Amino acid sequence: MTETETSSIRVLVVDDQRTMREIIRRLLGQIGVRDVDDAEDGEQALEKLHNPTAEKPDIVICDLHMDKMDGMDFCNHVRRDKNDAIRGLPIIILTGEQDTFVHDVTKQVGATTVLVKPVSAEDLKTQIEAAIGFTI
């Protein structure tokens, strides 16, 4: 995919650090994803997901450790949501956490996959495609 091509997928990036949200947005841009929204924490992400006038994302990329509502709690809320479209969203947890036990627990509460930072644009593309089930 060239820099001028765009992908039709929508991504919601959830991270409490603005710099990380910008880095992820830039990585997504490198793989042709232009439709990116972001949230500062899990609570704000849930508000966006429940906004009846907003388009739902195709996938969520979420940090694990955040104030207010962390990634694990966010996954739990999403997987228990009454709305099927929200409950079924793929969630990639992007974290600096090295503990594989924490990764396993995060998957048990609903993360589709866990990626450890730093991550390349190609790694992100591979995991997004695996999560959504088609090539971007």
C-alpha positions in Angstrom: 0.0 0.0 0.0 1.5 3.4 -1.0 1.4 6.5 1.2 -1.4 8.0 -1.0 -3.7 5.0 -0.7 -6.1 4.9 2.2 -7.7 2.1 4.1 -11.4 2.0 4.8 -11.0 0.8 8.4 -11.7 3.0 11.4 -9.4 2.8 14.4 -9.9 4.1 17.9 -6.6 4.7 19.8 -6.9 4.7 23.6 -3.9 6.0 25.5 -3.4 8.5 28.4 -0.3 9.9 26.8 -0.9 12.3 23.9 2.6 11.5 22.5 1.8 7.8 22.3 -1.5 8.5 20.6 0.4 10.6 18.0 3.0 7.9 17.5 0.3 5.2 17.0 -1.6 7.6 14.6 1.7 8.0 12.7 2.3 4.3 12.5 -1.2 3.8 11.3 -0.7 6.4 8.6 2.4 4.5 7.4 0.2 1.5 6.7 -2.5 3.6 5.0 -5.0 3.9 7.8 -6.3 7.5 7.9 -9.6 7.2 9.8 -8.3 7.4 13.4 -10.0 8.7 16.5 -8.6 8.7 19.9 -9.4 8.8 23.6 -7.4 9.6 26.7 -8.6 6.6 28.8 -11.1 3.7 28.8 -13.9 5.9 30.2 -13.6 8.3 27.3 -13.3 5.5 24.8 -16.6 3.9 26.1 -18.3 7.3 25.8 -17.2 7.5 22.2 -18.3 3.9 21.5 -21.8 4.6 23.0 -22.2 7.9 21.1 -25.2 7.1 18.8 -24.2 9.7 16.1 -20.5 8.6 15.8 -19.3 5.9 13.5 -18.1 2.8 15.3 -14.4 1.8 14.9 -13.5 -1.5 13.3 -10.8 -2.0 15.9 -9.5 -0.5 19.1 -5.8 -0.1 20.0 -5.6 0.5 23.7 -2.8 1.0 26.3 -2.8 -1.3 29.2 -1.8 1.1 32.0 -3.9 4.2 32.2 -5.5 6.4 34.9 -9.3 6.3 35.5 -9.9 3.1 33.5 -7.0 1.0 32.3 -6.9 -1.3 29.3 -7.9 -4.5 31.2 -11.0 -2.8 32.7 -11.8 -1.3 29.3 -11.7 -4.8 27.7 -13.9 -6.2 30.4 -16.5 -3.4 29.9 -16.5 -3.9 26.1 -16.9 -7.7 26.3 -19.8 -7.3 28.7 -21.6 -4.5 26.7 -25.2 -5.1 25.8 -24.6 -3.8 22.2 -23.4 -6.6 20.0 -21.4 -4.3 17.7 -19.4 -2.9 20.7 -19.1 -6.3 22.4 -17.5 -7.8 19.3 -14.9 -5.2 18.6 -11.4 -6.5 18.2 -9.1 -4.9 20.9 -5.3 -4.8 20.5 -3.6 -4.0 23.8 -0.3 -2.1 23.1 1.9 -2.0 26.3 5.4 -1.8 27.7 4.4 -4.5 30.2 6.8 -7.4 29.9 5.0 -9.8 32.3 3.5 -12.6 30.2 1.1 -13.5 33.1 -0.4 -10.0 32.8 -0.7 -10.5 29.0 -2.5 -13.8 29.6 -5.0 -12.2 32.0 -5.5 -9.3 29.6 -6.5 -11.8 26.9 -8.7 -13.6 29.3 -10.8 -10.5 30.0 -11.2 -9.8 26.3 -8.1 -8.5 24.5 -7.8 -9.9 21.0 -4.0 -9.7 21.3 -1.3 -8.0 23.3 1.6 -6.3 21.6 4.7 -5.1 23.5 6.2 -1.7 22.7 8.0 -0.7 20.7 6.1 -1.9 17.7 6.7 -1.3 14.0 4.1 -0.3 11.5 4.4 -3.7 9.9 3.8 -5.5 13.2 0.8 -3.3 13.8 -0.5 -4.0 10.3 -0.1 -7.8 10.7 -2.0 -7.8 14.1 -4.7 -5.5 12.8 -5.3 -7.8 9.8 -5.3 -10.9 12.0 -7.8 -9.2 14.3 -10.3 -7.9 11.7 -9.9 -10.8 9.3 -8.9 -9.1 6.1 -6.0 -7.2 4.5 -5.8 -3.5 4.8 
